[in-house]
Amino acid sequence: MATDILAEITGMLVEIVGDEYLLAEEVTMKTTFNEDLALESIEFVALAELLHHRYGADVDLMAFLAEKDMDAILAMSVGELVGHIGRITHTSLARAAAGSSSPASAG
């Protein structure tokens, strides 16, 4: 699952910053948004929008960043975001499965 999420995030980053830049720098779980990718704040906003469209409102990048201090934001890796998305989507899938396994009401 994490490799799928990493591939999707990499695709989103290519869409945002252009593939010429990312071809020179392979995106891995250890790639940092600030030091390695040099993402600007407007690019974070674009990434947040793409994540929202792909994964829904539960994956709120801005809320995830708001929980961190500035040093943690600057040091954040792609792997941290992948883990966050994995947790959120796993929880959403579990909720959906729990809801579908409940007995249907007689009508």
C-alpha positions as CSV (number, residue, x, y, z in Angstrom):
1,M,0.0,0.0,0.0
2,A,2.8,2.4,0.9
3,T,4.5,1.9,-2.5
4,D,1.2,2.7,-4.2
5,I,0.8,5.9,-2.2
6,L,4.4,6.9,-2.8
7,A,3.9,6.4,-6.5
8,E,0.7,8.5,-6.4
9,I,2.4,11.3,-4.5
10,T,5.4,11.2,-6.9
11,G,3.0,11.6,-9.8
12,M,1.4,14.6,-8.0
13,L,4.8,16.2,-7.4
14,V,5.7,15.7,-11.1
15,E,2.4,17.4,-12.0
16,I,3.2,20.3,-9.6
17,V,6.9,20.9,-10.1
18,G,7.6,19.3,-13.5
19,D,9.2,16.1,-14.3
20,E,12.5,17.6,-15.4
21,Y,13.3,18.4,-11.8
22,L,12.1,15.1,-10.3
23,L,13.9,13.0,-13.0
24,A,17.2,14.3,-11.5
25,E,16.0,13.4,-8.0
26,E,14.3,10.1,-7.4
27,V,11.5,10.6,-4.8
28,T,11.8,8.1,-2.0
29,M,10.3,7.7,1.5
30,K,13.3,9.7,2.8
31,T,13.0,12.5,0.3
32,T,12.3,15.8,2.2
33,F,9.9,18.4,0.9
34,N,12.0,21.3,1.9
35,E,15.7,20.3,1.4
36,D,15.4,17.8,-1.4
37,L,12.4,19.0,-3.4
38,A,12.6,22.7,-2.3
39,L,8.8,22.9,-2.4
40,E,7.4,26.4,-2.1
41,S,4.3,27.2,0.0
42,I,2.2,27.6,-3.2
43,E,3.3,24.1,-4.3
44,F,2.2,22.7,-0.9
45,V,-1.2,24.2,-1.5
46,A,-1.3,22.6,-4.9
47,L,-0.3,19.3,-3.4
48,A,-3.0,19.6,-0.7
49,E,-5.6,20.2,-3.4
50,L,-4.5,17.1,-5.4
51,L,-4.4,15.0,-2.2
52,H,-7.9,16.2,-1.4
53,H,-9.2,15.2,-4.8
54,R,-7.6,11.8,-4.7
55,Y,-8.2,10.8,-1.1
56,G,-11.0,13.0,0.1
57,A,-11.4,15.5,2.9
58,D,-10.0,13.1,5.5
59,V,-6.5,13.6,4.0
60,D,-6.1,17.2,5.0
61,L,-2.5,18.2,4.3
62,M,-2.9,21.7,5.9
63,A,-4.3,20.2,9.1
64,F,-1.5,17.6,9.1
65,L,1.1,20.4,8.8
66,A,-0.7,22.5,11.5
67,E,0.1,19.8,14.0
68,K,3.8,20.3,13.5
69,D,6.2,23.0,14.5
70,M,8.3,24.8,11.9
71,D,11.4,22.6,12.3
72,A,9.2,19.5,11.8
73,I,7.6,20.9,8.7
74,L,10.9,21.9,7.2
75,A,12.3,18.4,7.9
76,M,9.2,16.5,6.8
77,S,9.8,13.6,4.5
78,V,7.6,12.1,1.8
79,G,7.5,9.0,3.9
80,E,5.8,10.9,6.7
81,L,3.1,12.0,4.3
82,V,2.8,8.5,2.9
83,G,2.3,7.2,6.5
84,H,-0.3,9.8,7.3
85,I,-2.3,9.0,4.1
86,G,-1.9,5.2,4.8
87,R,-3.3,5.7,8.3
88,I,-6.2,7.9,7.2
89,T,-7.2,5.6,4.2
90,H,-6.9,2.5,6.4
91,T,-9.2,4.0,9.0
92,S,-11.6,5.1,6.3
93,L,-11.6,1.6,4.7
94,A,-12.2,0.1,8.1
95,R,-15.1,2.4,8.8
96,A,-16.6,1.6,5.4
97,A,-16.2,-2.1,6.0
98,A,-17.8,-1.9,9.4
99,G,-20.7,0.0,8.0
100,S,-21.3,-2.4,5.1
101,S,-21.1,-5.4,7.5
102,S,-23.9,-4.2,9.7
103,P,-27.2,-5.9,9.1
104,A,-29.6,-4.2,6.6
105,S,-32.7,-2.9,8.2
106,A,-35.9,-4.6,7.3
107,G,-38.0,-2.3,5.2
